[in-house]
Amino acid sequence: MLVKTKAIVLSAIKYQEKSLIVKCFTQSDGLKSYFVQSAFSGKKSNQKIAYFQPLTILEIEANHKNKGTLEHFKEIKLAVPYHSISTDIFKSTIVIFLSEMLHHSIREEEKNEDLFSFLETALLWLDNHGETANFHLILLLEITKFLGFYPDTSDADLKYFEMTEGLFSPLHGISCLSEHETFLFKKLIDLKFDSDQKVFAGIERQILLKILLDYYAAHLDGFKKPKSLEVLKEVFS
């Protein structure tokens, strides 16, 4: 079936010498993997590879056979060329890290237009704003709404956040955050992308990042921490 849709690139893995296997989150069909033959050969190879950088937003025309095998692009172009993400070291590091997180977290091979729309809007916000120190933290927390384990905030006045149940508790159980960690987590829950970015110190962002990674691990079977985590910590230290 010939499909025209937007797609967000989650990963691109080199196959043999010249080809790529590209995993995308598509607006029309959710997760899809594509085989790109001769991506590293020919006069336009640099142009081809540029399409498949982490979290690039594409407009594609593709043959979807929907048989669980690799699909093939027929036409491909940038939906929105980024202005700053590829040239800003902080933004490009965030995007590499988030692409890995999404690669390990989004597993539903079905359409989720709300999640696609959220990610597209968030990425365009990142590209067009300068103060982005908390962007990755806010995005990771917001995505849990679509993945089904956003924190239950109905008792957010309680002292401790319980990680496995995803709710606030008056008692400090074995899988609870400390009182200070819970305080930071509550502040994060209240943040929006355009909130004051200086609300956290660098060490507090590190604490929150660890909390979020542990929270994902508690709710997603087989979740792997991204290899780019150390690079992210280095850039934001």
WOLINLIN-V958933 format. One record per helix or strand of 3 or more residues. SS is the DSSP state (helix for helix, strand for strand). FROM is the first residue (numbers start at 1). LEN is the number of residues. If there is no record, write none. Layout:
ss=SS from=FROM len=LEN
ss=SS from=FROM len=LEN
This chain:
ss=strand from=2 len=14
ss=strand from=19 len=8
ss=strand from=30 len=7
ss=helix from=45 len=6
ss=strand from=57 len=7
ss=strand from=71 len=8
ss=helix from=89 len=17
ss=helix from=113 len=16
ss=helix from=135 len=13
ss=strand from=160 len=3
ss=strand from=167 len=3
ss=helix from=179 len=11
ss=helix from=197 len=3
ss=helix from=202 len=18
ss=helix from=229 len=7
